[in-house]
Amino acid sequence: MSLPTYDINSTEAGGAFETYAGEEILDEMDRKRIEVATIIITMFDAFGQGGDYITLGELVERLRREYQTLIGAIYYSSTETS
């Protein structure tokens, strides 16, 4: 659900990294009344740290209550083959 909002190259050092970009996209879809079945695809199984820590399952559960178009999430790992 994170999204880089910049391109790093020889003239640009980078910019902000949106940790909850998927949630922001869902919010924008809701605001614009874009009613399309949505699945979040992510490489992260948990988000935040300390008191802000939340698992992917907990986050999806919360988001499904807020956004009726959210079907669920797919977690993938580039290091696991199962």
C-alpha positions as CSV (number, residue, x, y, z in Angstrom):
1,M,0.0,0.0,0.0
2,S,3.0,2.3,-0.1
3,L,3.8,4.3,-3.1
4,P,6.9,6.2,-4.1
5,T,5.9,9.7,-5.3
6,Y,9.1,10.5,-7.0
7,D,11.8,9.3,-9.4
8,I,15.4,9.3,-8.3
9,N,17.9,10.2,-11.0
10,S,21.1,12.1,-11.4
11,T,19.4,15.5,-10.8
12,E,16.7,14.4,-8.2
13,A,17.4,13.0,-4.8
14,G,13.9,11.9,-4.3
15,G,10.8,13.1,-2.5
16,A,8.1,11.9,-0.1
17,F,7.2,8.2,0.3
18,E,3.5,7.6,1.0
19,T,3.2,4.8,3.5
20,Y,-0.6,4.5,3.3
21,A,-1.0,5.4,-0.4
22,G,-3.6,2.7,-0.9
23,E,-5.8,4.2,1.7
24,E,-5.4,7.6,0.2
25,I,-6.4,6.2,-3.2
26,L,-9.5,4.5,-1.7
27,D,-10.4,7.8,-0.1
28,E,-10.0,9.7,-3.4
29,M,-12.1,7.0,-5.2
30,D,-14.8,7.4,-2.5
31,R,-14.7,11.2,-2.7
32,K,-15.1,11.1,-6.5
33,R,-17.8,8.4,-6.2
34,I,-15.7,5.9,-8.2
35,E,-17.5,2.6,-7.3
36,V,-15.2,-0.1,-8.6
37,A,-14.4,-3.4,-6.9
38,T,-10.9,-2.9,-5.5
39,I,-8.1,-5.2,-4.3
40,I,-5.0,-3.9,-2.6
41,I,-1.7,-5.6,-3.6
42,T,1.2,-5.1,-1.2
43,M,4.6,-6.5,-0.2
44,F,4.0,-5.5,3.4
45,D,2.4,-7.7,6.0
46,A,2.5,-5.0,8.7
47,F,2.6,-1.2,8.9
48,G,3.8,1.4,11.4
49,Q,5.8,1.0,14.5
50,G,5.2,1.0,18.3
51,G,1.7,2.2,19.0
52,D,1.0,2.8,15.3
53,Y,1.7,-0.9,14.4
54,I,-1.0,-2.6,12.5
55,T,-1.0,-5.9,10.6
56,L,-2.2,-6.1,7.0
57,G,-5.2,-8.2,8.2
58,E,-6.2,-5.6,10.8
59,L,-5.8,-2.8,8.3
60,V,-7.9,-4.5,5.6
61,E,-10.6,-5.2,8.2
62,R,-10.7,-1.5,9.1
63,L,-10.7,-0.3,5.5
64,R,-13.4,-2.7,4.4
65,R,-15.7,-1.1,7.0
66,E,-14.9,2.3,5.6
67,Y,-14.9,1.5,1.8
68,Q,-17.6,-0.7,0.5
69,T,-15.8,-1.4,-2.8
70,L,-12.8,-3.0,-1.1
71,I,-12.8,-6.7,-1.6
72,G,-9.5,-7.4,0.2
73,A,-5.8,-7.5,-0.1
74,I,-3.2,-9.7,-1.7
75,Y,0.2,-10.0,0.1
76,Y,3.1,-11.1,-2.0
77,S,6.8,-11.6,-1.2
78,S,9.6,-11.5,-3.6
79,T,11.6,-14.0,-1.4
80,E,8.9,-16.6,-0.8
81,T,7.8,-19.1,-3.5
82,S,4.7,-20.6,-1.8
